[in-house]
Amino acid sequence: MEHQTFNGLILPTDEEEEAINRGIALDPDTWELSDEEFKELKPYSVWILENPNGTEPPTAA
C-alpha cells in the first residue's frame, strides 16, 4: 500500500525500499554513511566559512 505524506510526497512501499537498498548495496560508488561519518557532516555554507581558502569541500577517498 502506497503511503502519501501531507505535502504529497509518495513514500516507497517496504518492498520498494528493500529494492532501493539492494541497489545501493550493489553499487560500488555508493555507500551508506556510518553514524560517525553522519555526525561529521555540515552544511556547505558552514564549511566554506570555516575554510575560506578551500576551493572544494572534501570528497570520499
N, CA, C and O atoms as a Tripos MOL2 file, in Angstrom:
@<TRIPOS>MOLECULE
protein
  244   243    61     0     0
PROTEIN
NO_CHARGES

@<TRIPOS>ATOM
      1 N           0.8420   -1.1850    0.0000 N.3       1 MET1
      2 CA          0.0000    0.0000    0.0000 C.3       1 MET1
      3 C           0.8840    1.2440    0.0000 C.2       1 MET1
      4 O           1.8290    1.3560    0.7800 O.2       1 MET1
      5 N           0.5630    2.1430   -0.8640 N.am      2 GLU2
      6 CA          1.3280    3.3810   -1.0070 C.3       2 GLU2
      7 C           0.9710    4.3380    0.1250 C.2       2 GLU2
      8 O          -0.1890    4.4450    0.5240 O.2       2 GLU2
      9 N           1.9780    5.0270    0.6290 N.am      3 HIS3
     10 CA          1.7760    5.9790    1.7200 C.3       3 HIS3
     11 C           2.1520    7.3650    1.2320 C.2       3 HIS3
     12 O           3.2550    7.5830    0.7300 O.2       3 HIS3
     13 N           1.2320    8.2930    1.3820 N.am      4 GLN4
     14 CA          1.4640    9.6590    0.9260 C.3       4 GLN4
     15 C           1.5280   10.5860    2.1340 C.2       4 GLN4
     16 O           0.6950   10.5030    3.0370 O.2       4 GLN4
     17 N           2.5270   11.4720    2.1450 N.am      5 THR5
     18 CA          2.6790   12.4110    3.2480 C.3       5 THR5
     19 C           1.7540   13.6070    3.0550 C.2       5 THR5
     20 O           1.0980   13.7340    2.0210 O.2       5 THR5
     21 N           1.7080   14.4710    4.0470 N.am      6 PHE6
     22 CA          0.8170   15.6320    3.9980 C.3       6 PHE6
     23 C           1.1570   16.5830    2.8620 C.2       6 PHE6
     24 O           0.2830   17.3110    2.3920 O.2       6 PHE6
     25 N           2.4170   16.5940    2.4050 N.am      7 ASN7
     26 CA          2.7870   17.5110    1.3260 C.3       7 ASN7
     27 C           2.7330   16.8460   -0.0470 C.2       7 ASN7
     28 O           3.1660   17.4300   -1.0400 O.2       7 ASN7
     29 N           2.2010   15.6270   -0.1020 N.am      8 GLY8
     30 CA          2.0050   14.9610   -1.3790 C.3       8 GLY8
     31 C           3.1180   14.0130   -1.7870 C.2       8 GLY8
     32 O           3.0070   13.3480   -2.8170 O.2       8 GLY8
     33 N           4.1880   13.9330   -1.0080 N.am      9 LEU9
     34 CA          5.2860   13.0290   -1.3200 C.3       9 LEU9
     35 C           4.8260   11.5870   -1.1340 C.2       9 LEU9
     36 O           4.2830   11.2320   -0.0880 O.2       9 LEU9
     37 N           5.0430   10.7660   -2.1440 N.am     10 ILE10
     38 CA          4.6630    9.3560   -2.0510 C.3      10 ILE10
     39 C           5.8880    8.5620   -1.6120 C.2      10 ILE10
     40 O           6.9120    8.5510   -2.2950 O.2      10 ILE10
     41 N           5.7730    7.9050   -0.4790 N.am     11 LEU11
     42 CA          6.8730    7.1220    0.0710 C.3      11 LEU11
     43 C           6.8790    5.7290   -0.5460 C.2      11 LEU11
     44 O           5.8240    5.2050   -0.9020 O.2      11 LEU11
     45 N           8.0620    5.1230   -0.6760 N.am     12 PRO12
     46 CA          8.1150    3.7730   -1.2360 C.3      12 PRO12
     47 C           7.5070    2.7550   -0.2790 C.2      12 PRO12
     48 O           7.5020    2.9320    0.9390 O.2      12 PRO12
     49 N           6.9950    1.6820   -0.8770 N.am     13 THR13
     50 CA          6.4880    0.5790   -0.0620 C.3      13 THR13
     51 C           7.6840   -0.1340    0.5600 C.2      13 THR13
     52 O           8.8290    0.1430    0.2010 O.2      13 THR13
     53 N           7.4260   -1.0460    1.4840 N.am     14 ASP14
     54 CA          8.5140   -1.8040    2.0990 C.3      14 ASP14
     55 C           9.2980   -2.5760    1.0400 C.2      14 ASP14
     56 O          10.5260   -2.6420    1.0960 O.2      14 ASP14
     57 N           8.5810   -3.1630    0.0700 N.am     15 GLU15
     58 CA          9.2450   -3.9210   -0.9880 C.3      15 GLU15
     59 C          10.1030   -3.0020   -1.8560 C.2      15 GLU15
     60 O          11.2220   -3.3620   -2.2210 O.2      15 GLU15
     61 N           9.5890   -1.8260   -2.1860 N.am     16 GLU16
     62 CA         10.3650   -0.8670   -2.9810 C.3      16 GLU16
     63 C          11.5880   -0.3860   -2.2080 C.2      16 GLU16
     64 O          12.6680   -0.2290   -2.7770 O.2      16 GLU16
     65 N          11.4160   -0.1550   -0.9250 N.am     17 GLU17
     66 CA         12.5330    0.2850   -0.0830 C.3      17 GLU17
     67 C          13.6300   -0.7770   -0.0500 C.2      17 GLU17
     68 O          14.8140   -0.4470   -0.1140 O.2      17 GLU17
     69 N          13.2450   -2.0450    0.0500 N.am     18 GLU18
     70 CA         14.2190   -3.1360    0.0310 C.3      18 GLU18
     71 C          14.9610   -3.1750   -1.2990 C.2      18 GLU18
     72 O          16.1750   -3.3760   -1.3220 O.2      18 GLU18
     73 N          14.2450   -2.9840   -2.4100 N.am     19 ALA19
     74 CA         14.8770   -2.9810   -3.7330 C.3      19 ALA19
     75 C          15.8480   -1.8070   -3.8600 C.2      19 ALA19
     76 O          16.9290   -1.9570   -4.4290 O.2      19 ALA19
     77 N          15.4770   -0.6690   -3.3470 N.am     20 ILE20
     78 CA         16.3540    0.5110   -3.3680 C.3      20 ILE20
     79 C          17.6270    0.2200   -2.5790 C.2      20 ILE20
     80 O          18.7300    0.4880   -3.0530 O.2      20 ILE20
     81 N          17.4740   -0.3230   -1.3840 N.am     21 ASN21
     82 CA         18.6380   -0.6230   -0.5430 C.3      21 ASN21
     83 C          19.5310   -1.6900   -1.1670 C.2      21 ASN21
     84 O          20.7530   -1.6220   -1.0320 O.2      21 ASN21
     85 N          18.9380   -2.6850   -1.8540 N.am     22 ARG22
     86 CA         19.7530   -3.6860   -2.5530 C.3      22 ARG22
     87 C          20.5610   -3.0130   -3.6570 C.2      22 ARG22
     88 O          21.7380   -3.3220   -3.8440 O.2      22 ARG22
     89 N          19.9340   -2.0990   -4.3850 N.am     23 GLY23
     90 CA         20.6410   -1.3770   -5.4420 C.3      23 GLY23
     91 C          21.7890   -0.5500   -4.8940 C.2      23 GLY23
     92 O          22.8630   -0.5040   -5.4950 O.2      23 GLY23
     93 N          21.5780    0.0970   -3.7730 N.am     24 ILE24
     94 CA         22.6460    0.8770   -3.1350 C.3      24 ILE24
     95 C          23.7920   -0.0500   -2.7410 C.2      24 ILE24
     96 O          24.9590    0.2700   -2.9690 O.2      24 ILE24
     97 N          23.4620   -1.1920   -2.1540 N.am     25 ALA25
     98 CA         24.4930   -2.1320   -1.7050 C.3      25 ALA25
     99 C          25.3000   -2.6840   -2.8750 C.2      25 ALA25
    100 O          26.4830   -2.9830   -2.7110 O.2      25 ALA25
    101 N          24.6910   -2.8260   -4.0490 N.am     26 LEU26
    102 CA         25.3850   -3.3740   -5.2160 C.3      26 LEU26
    103 C          26.2230   -2.3400   -5.9540 C.2      26 LEU26
    104 O          27.0800   -2.7130   -6.7550 O.2      26 LEU26
    105 N          26.0020   -1.0670   -5.7100 N.am     27 ASP27
    106 CA         26.7100   -0.0020   -6.4240 C.3      27 ASP27
    107 C          28.0450    0.2710   -5.7370 C.2      27 ASP27
    108 O          28.0620    0.7290   -4.5950 O.2      27 ASP27
    109 N          29.1740   -0.0040   -6.4150 N.am     28 PRO28
    110 CA         30.4760    0.1970   -5.7770 C.3      28 PRO28
    111 C          30.8230    1.6670   -5.5360 C.2      28 PRO28
    112 O          31.7400    1.9630   -4.7700 O.2      28 PRO28
    113 N          30.1140    2.5790   -6.1690 N.am     29 ASP29
    114 CA         30.3910    4.0070   -6.0000 C.3      29 ASP29
    115 C          29.5250    4.6520   -4.9260 C.2      29 ASP29
    116 O          29.5830    5.8660   -4.7280 O.2      29 ASP29
    117 N          28.7340    3.8590   -4.2400 N.am     30 THR30
    118 CA         27.7970    4.3830   -3.2520 C.3      30 THR30
    119 C          27.9210    3.5840   -1.9600 C.2      30 THR30
    120 O          28.2000    2.3860   -1.9880 O.2      30 THR30
    121 N          27.7160    4.2420   -0.8480 N.am     31 TRP31
    122 CA         27.7310    3.5610    0.4380 C.3      31 TRP31
    123 C          26.8460    4.3350    1.3960 C.2      31 TRP31
    124 O          26.5440    5.5100    1.1860 O.2      31 TRP31
    125 N          26.4410    3.6540    2.4400 N.am     32 GLU32
    126 CA         25.6930    4.3280    3.4920 C.3      32 GLU32
    127 C          26.6960    4.8350    4.5110 C.2      32 GLU32
    128 O          27.6250    4.1240    4.8950 O.2      32 GLU32
    129 N          26.5010    6.0660    4.9440 N.am     33 LEU33
    130 CA         27.3960    6.6560    5.9320 C.3      33 LEU33
    131 C          27.2260    5.9610    7.2760 C.2      33 LEU33
    132 O          26.1220    5.5780    7.6630 O.2      33 LEU33
    133 N          28.3390    5.8080    7.9720 N.am     34 SER34
    134 CA         28.2680    5.2920    9.3380 C.3      34 SER34
    135 C          27.7090    6.4050   10.2280 C.2      34 SER34
    136 O          27.6320    7.5620    9.8150 O.2      34 SER34
    137 N          27.3270    6.0480   11.4280 N.am     35 ASP35
    138 CA         26.8300    7.0630   12.3620 C.3      35 ASP35
    139 C          27.8920    8.1300   12.6030 C.2      35 ASP35
    140 O          27.5770    9.3170   12.6870 O.2      35 ASP35
    141 N          29.1550    7.7060   12.7140 N.am     36 GLU36
    142 CA         30.2470    8.6530   12.9480 C.3      36 GLU36
    143 C          30.4240    9.5940   11.7550 C.2      36 GLU36
    144 O          30.5950   10.8000   11.9350 O.2      36 GLU36
    145 N          30.3840    9.0480   10.5370 N.am     37 GLU37
    146 CA         30.5060    9.8920    9.3430 C.3      37 GLU37
    147 C          29.3470   10.8870    9.2630 C.2      37 GLU37
    148 O          29.5360   12.0520    8.9130 O.2      37 GLU37
    149 N          28.1520   10.4100    9.5910 N.am     38 PHE38
    150 CA         26.9720   11.2660    9.5220 C.3      38 PHE38
    151 C          27.0860   12.4300   10.5020 C.2      38 PHE38
    152 O          26.6680   13.5450   10.1900 O.2      38 PHE38
    153 N          27.6500   12.1810   11.6850 N.am     39 LYS39
    154 CA         27.8120   13.2330   12.6940 C.3      39 LYS39
    155 C          28.7940   14.3090   12.2390 C.2      39 LYS39
    156 O          28.7040   15.4550   12.6800 O.2      39 LYS39
    157 N          29.7380   13.9470   11.3540 N.am     40 GLU40
    158 CA         30.7410   14.8960   10.8800 C.3      40 GLU40
    159 C          30.2290   15.8120    9.7670 C.2      40 GLU40
    160 O          30.8810   16.8030    9.4380 O.2      40 GLU40
    161 N          29.0790   15.4960    9.1880 N.am     41 LEU41
    162 CA         28.5540   16.3050    8.0930 C.3      41 LEU41
    163 C          28.1550   17.6900    8.5760 C.2      41 LEU41
    164 O          27.6980   17.8630    9.7060 O.2      41 LEU41
    165 N          28.3340   18.6740    7.7010 N.am     42 LYS42
    166 CA         27.8910   20.0310    7.9970 C.3      42 LYS42
    167 C          27.4800   20.6880    6.6860 C.2      42 LYS42
    168 O          27.9670   20.2980    5.6250 O.2      42 LYS42
    169 N          26.6050   21.6650    6.7390 N.am     43 PRO43
    170 CA         26.1870   22.3510    5.5180 C.3      43 PRO43
    171 C          27.3770   23.0180    4.8290 C.2      43 PRO43
    172 O          28.3210   23.4570    5.4850 O.2      43 PRO43
    173 N          27.3180   23.0870    3.5050 N.am     44 TYR44
    174 CA         28.3920   23.7210    2.7470 C.3      44 TYR44
    175 C          28.6030   25.1580    3.2110 C.2      44 TYR44
    176 O          29.7410   25.6220    3.2800 O.2      44 TYR44
    177 N          27.5250   25.8660    3.5290 N.am     45 SER45
    178 CA         27.6570   27.2610    3.9560 C.3      45 SER45
    179 C          28.4930   27.3750    5.2320 C.2      45 SER45
    180 O          29.1890   28.3720    5.4210 O.2      45 SER45
    181 N          28.4340   26.3890    6.0930 N.am     46 VAL46
    182 CA         29.2570   26.3760    7.3020 C.3      46 VAL46
    183 C          30.6840   25.9880    6.9430 C.2      46 VAL46
    184 O          31.6340   26.6010    7.4280 O.2      46 VAL46
    185 N          30.8420   24.9720    6.0950 N.am     47 TRP47
    186 CA         32.1770   24.5120    5.7040 C.3      47 TRP47
    187 C          32.9730   25.6350    5.0520 C.2      47 TRP47
    188 O          34.1480   25.8140    5.3720 O.2      47 TRP47
    189 N          32.3640   26.3960    4.1480 N.am     48 ILE48
    190 CA         33.0880   27.4410    3.4240 C.3      48 ILE48
    191 C          33.5120   28.5600    4.3700 C.2      48 ILE48
    192 O          34.5630   29.1660    4.1600 O.2      48 ILE48
    193 N          32.7290   28.8490    5.4000 N.am     49 LEU49
    194 CA         33.1280   29.8560    6.3820 C.3      49 LEU49
    195 C          34.3220   29.3780    7.2030 C.2      49 LEU49
    196 O          35.1770   30.1790    7.5820 O.2      49 LEU49
    197 N          34.3830   28.0890    7.4750 N.am     50 GLU50
    198 CA         35.4930   27.5240    8.2400 C.3      50 GLU50
    199 C          36.7400   27.3250    7.3810 C.2      50 GLU50
    200 O          37.8410   27.1950    7.9150 O.2      50 GLU50
    201 N          36.5810   27.3010    6.0570 N.am     51 ASN51
    202 CA         37.6870   27.0330    5.1290 C.3      51 ASN51
    203 C          37.6940   28.0760    4.0170 C.2      51 ASN51
    204 O          37.4630   27.7270    2.8600 O.2      51 ASN51
    205 N          37.9530   29.3450    4.3290 N.am     52 PRO52
    206 CA         37.8330   30.4070    3.3240 C.3      52 PRO52
    207 C          38.7880   30.2490    2.1460 C.2      52 PRO52
    208 O          38.4990   30.7600    1.0640 O.2      52 PRO52
    209 N          39.9110   29.5610    2.3160 N.am     53 ASN53
    210 CA         40.8450   29.3590    1.2160 C.3      53 ASN53
    211 C          40.5990   28.0510    0.4770 C.2      53 ASN53
    212 O          41.2550   27.7690   -0.5260 O.2      53 ASN53
    213 N          39.6730   27.2680    0.9580 N.am     54 GLY54
    214 CA         39.3640   25.9960    0.3060 C.3      54 GLY54
    215 C          38.5780   26.2300   -0.9710 C.2      54 GLY54
    216 O          37.7080   27.0990   -1.0270 O.2      54 GLY54
    217 N          38.8850   25.4600   -1.9790 N.am     55 THR55
    218 CA         38.1750   25.6170   -3.2420 C.3      55 THR55
    219 C          37.0230   24.6440   -3.3590 C.2      55 THR55
    220 O          36.0180   24.9520   -4.0000 O.2      55 THR55
    221 N          37.1480   23.4820   -2.7570 N.am     56 GLU56
    222 CA         36.0870   22.4860   -2.8270 C.3      56 GLU56
    223 C          36.0180   21.7410   -1.5000 C.2      56 GLU56
    224 O          37.0370   21.5780   -0.8290 O.2      56 GLU56
    225 N          34.8320   21.2890   -1.1160 N.am     57 PRO57
    226 CA         34.7250   20.5040    0.1120 C.3      57 PRO57
    227 C          35.4240   19.1630   -0.0680 C.2      57 PRO57
    228 O          35.6270   18.7150   -1.1970 O.2      57 PRO57
    229 N          35.7910   18.5270    1.0260 N.am     58 PRO58
    230 CA         36.4650   17.2320    0.9170 C.3      58 PRO58
    231 C          35.5520   16.1920    0.2850 C.2      58 PRO58
    232 O          34.3300   16.2480    0.4260 O.2      58 PRO58
    233 N          36.1590   15.2500   -0.4070 N.am     59 THR59
    234 CA         35.4070   14.1620   -1.0230 C.3      59 THR59
    235 C          35.8720   12.8470   -0.4350 C.2      59 THR59
    236 O          36.8840   12.7820    0.2630 O.2      59 THR59
    237 N          35.1240   11.8070   -0.7260 N.am     60 ALA60
    238 CA         35.4890   10.4790   -0.2400 C.3      60 ALA60
    239 C          36.7700   10.0180   -0.9100 C.2      60 ALA60
    240 O          37.0040   10.2960   -2.0860 O.2      60 ALA60
    241 N          37.5780    9.3280   -0.1690 N.am     61 ALA61
    242 CA         38.8500    8.8260   -0.7150 C.3      61 ALA61
    243 C          38.6460    7.5270   -1.4410 C.2      61 ALA61
    244 O          39.6030    6.9570   -1.9660 O.2      61 ALA61
@<TRIPOS>BOND
     1     1     2 1
     2     2     3 1
     3     3     4 2
     4     3     5 am
     5     5     6 1
     6     6     7 1
     7     7     8 2
     8     7     9 am
     9     9    10 1
    10    10    11 1
    11    11    12 2
    12    11    13 am
    13    13    14 1
    14    14    15 1
    15    15    16 2
    16    15    17 am
    17    17    18 1
    18    18    19 1
    19    19    20 2
    20    19    21 am
    21    21    22 1
    22    22    23 1
    23    23    24 2
    24    23    25 am
    25    25    26 1
    26    26    27 1
    27    27    28 2
    28    27    29 am
    29    29    30 1
    30    30    31 1
    31    31    32 2
    32    31    33 am
    33    33    34 1
    34    34    35 1
    35    35    36 2
    36    35    37 am
    37    37    38 1
    38    38    39 1
    39    39    40 2
    40    39    41 am
    41    41    42 1
    42    42    43 1
    43    43    44 2
    44    43    45 am
    45    45    46 1
    46    46    47 1
    47    47    48 2
    48    47    49 am
    49    49    50 1
    50    50    51 1
    51    51    52 2
    52    51    53 am
    53    53    54 1
    54    54    55 1
    55    55    56 2
    56    55    57 am
    57    57    58 1
    58    58    59 1
    59    59    60 2
    60    59    61 am
    61    61    62 1
    62    62    63 1
    63    63    64 2
    64    63    65 am
    65    65    66 1
    66    66    67 1
    67    67    68 2
    68    67    69 am
    69    69    70 1
    70    70    71 1
    71    71    72 2
    72    71    73 am
    73    73    74 1
    74    74    75 1
    75    75    76 2
    76    75    77 am
    77    77    78 1
    78    78    79 1
    79    79    80 2
    80    79    81 am
    81    81    82 1
    82    82    83 1
    83    83    84 2
    84    83    85 am
    85    85    86 1
    86    86    87 1
    87    87    88 2
    88    87    89 am
    89    89    90 1
    90    90    91 1
    91    91    92 2
    92    91    93 am
    93    93    94 1
    94    94    95 1
    95    95    96 2
    96    95    97 am
    97    97    98 1
    98    98    99 1
    99    99   100 2
   100    99   101 am
   101   101   102 1
   102   102   103 1
   103   103   104 2
   104   103   105 am
   105   105   106 1
   106   106   107 1
   107   107   108 2
   108   107   109 am
   109   109   110 1
   110   110   111 1
   111   111   112 2
   112   111   113 am
   113   113   114 1
   114   114   115 1
   115   115   116 2
   116   115   117 am
   117   117   118 1
   118   118   119 1
   119   119   120 2
   120   119   121 am
   121   121   122 1
   122   122   123 1
   123   123   124 2
   124   123   125 am
   125   125   126 1
   126   126   127 1
   127   127   128 2
   128   127   129 am
   129   129   130 1
   130   130   131 1
   131   131   132 2
   132   131   133 am
   133   133   134 1
   134   134   135 1
   135   135   136 2
   136   135   137 am
   137   137   138 1
   138   138   139 1
   139   139   140 2
   140   139   141 am
   141   141   142 1
   142   142   143 1
   143   143   144 2
   144   143   145 am
   145   145   146 1
   146   146   147 1
   147   147   148 2
   148   147   149 am
   149   149   150 1
   150   150   151 1
   151   151   152 2
   152   151   153 am
   153   153   154 1
   154   154   155 1
   155   155   156 2
   156   155   157 am
   157   157   158 1
   158   158   159 1
   159   159   160 2
   160   159   161 am
   161   161   162 1
   162   162   163 1
   163   163   164 2
   164   163   165 am
   165   165   166 1
   166   166   167 1
   167   167   168 2
   168   167   169 am
   169   169   170 1
   170   170   171 1
   171   171   172 2
   172   171   173 am
   173   173   174 1
   174   174   175 1
   175   175   176 2
   176   175   177 am
   177   177   178 1
   178   178   179 1
   179   179   180 2
   180   179   181 am
   181   181   182 1
   182   182   183 1
   183   183   184 2
   184   183   185 am
   185   185   186 1
   186   186   187 1
   187   187   188 2
   188   187   189 am
   189   189   190 1
   190   190   191 1
   191   191   192 2
   192   191   193 am
   193   193   194 1
   194   194   195 1
   195   195   196 2
   196   195   197 am
   197   197   198 1
   198   198   199 1
   199   199   200 2
   200   199   201 am
   201   201   202 1
   202   202   203 1
   203   203   204 2
   204   203   205 am
   205   205   206 1
   206   206   207 1
   207   207   208 2
   208   207   209 am
   209   209   210 1
   210   210   211 1
   211   211   212 2
   212   211   213 am
   213   213   214 1
   214   214   215 1
   215   215   216 2
   216   215   217 am
   217   217   218 1
   218   218   219 1
   219   219   220 2
   220   219   221 am
   221   221   222 1
   222   222   223 1
   223   223   224 2
   224   223   225 am
   225   225   226 1
   226   226   227 1
   227   227   228 2
   228   227   229 am
   229   229   230 1
   230   230   231 1
   231   231   232 2
   232   231   233 am
   233   233   234 1
   234   234   235 1
   235   235   236 2
   236   235   237 am
   237   237   238 1
   238   238   239 1
   239   239   240 2
   240   239   241 am
   241   241   242 1
   242   242   243 1
   243   243   244 2
@<TRIPOS>SUBSTRUCTURE
     1 MET1         2 RESIDUE 1 A MET
     2 GLU2         6 RESIDUE 1 A GLU
     3 HIS3        10 RESIDUE 1 A HIS
     4 GLN4        14 RESIDUE 1 A GLN
     5 THR5        18 RESIDUE 1 A THR
     6 PHE6        22 RESIDUE 1 A PHE
     7 ASN7        26 RESIDUE 1 A ASN
     8 GLY8        30 RESIDUE 1 A GLY
     9 LEU9        34 RESIDUE 1 A LEU
    10 ILE10       38 RESIDUE 1 A ILE
    11 LEU11       42 RESIDUE 1 A LEU
    12 PRO12       46 RESIDUE 1 A PRO
    13 THR13       50 RESIDUE 1 A THR
    14 ASP14       54 RESIDUE 1 A ASP
    15 GLU15       58 RESIDUE 1 A GLU
    16 GLU16       62 RESIDUE 1 A GLU
    17 GLU17       66 RESIDUE 1 A GLU
    18 GLU18       70 RESIDUE 1 A GLU
    19 ALA19       74 RESIDUE 1 A ALA
    20 ILE20       78 RESIDUE 1 A ILE
    21 ASN21       82 RESIDUE 1 A ASN
    22 ARG22       86 RESIDUE 1 A ARG
    23 GLY23       90 RESIDUE 1 A GLY
    24 ILE24       94 RESIDUE 1 A ILE
    25 ALA25       98 RESIDUE 1 A ALA
    26 LEU26      102 RESIDUE 1 A LEU
    27 ASP27      106 RESIDUE 1 A ASP
    28 PRO28      110 RESIDUE 1 A PRO
    29 ASP29      114 RESIDUE 1 A ASP
    30 THR30      118 RESIDUE 1 A THR
    31 TRP31      122 RESIDUE 1 A TRP
    32 GLU32      126 RESIDUE 1 A GLU
    33 LEU33      130 RESIDUE 1 A LEU
    34 SER34      134 RESIDUE 1 A SER
    35 ASP35      138 RESIDUE 1 A ASP
    36 GLU36      142 RESIDUE 1 A GLU
    37 GLU37      146 RESIDUE 1 A GLU
    38 PHE38      150 RESIDUE 1 A PHE
    39 LYS39      154 RESIDUE 1 A LYS
    40 GLU40      158 RESIDUE 1 A GLU
    41 LEU41      162 RESIDUE 1 A LEU
    42 LYS42      166 RESIDUE 1 A LYS
    43 PRO43      170 RESIDUE 1 A PRO
    44 TYR44      174 RESIDUE 1 A TYR
    45 SER45      178 RESIDUE 1 A SER
    46 VAL46      182 RESIDUE 1 A VAL
    47 TRP47      186 RESIDUE 1 A TRP
    48 ILE48      190 RESIDUE 1 A ILE
    49 LEU49      194 RESIDUE 1 A LEU
    50 GLU50      198 RESIDUE 1 A GLU
    51 ASN51      202 RESIDUE 1 A ASN
    52 PRO52      206 RESIDUE 1 A PRO
    53 ASN53      210 RESIDUE 1 A ASN
    54 GLY54      214 RESIDUE 1 A GLY
    55 THR55      218 RESIDUE 1 A THR
    56 GLU56      222 RESIDUE 1 A GLU
    57 PRO57      226 RESIDUE 1 A PRO
    58 PRO58      230 RESIDUE 1 A PRO
    59 THR59      234 RESIDUE 1 A THR
    60 ALA60      238 RESIDUE 1 A ALA
    61 ALA61      242 RESIDUE 1 A ALA
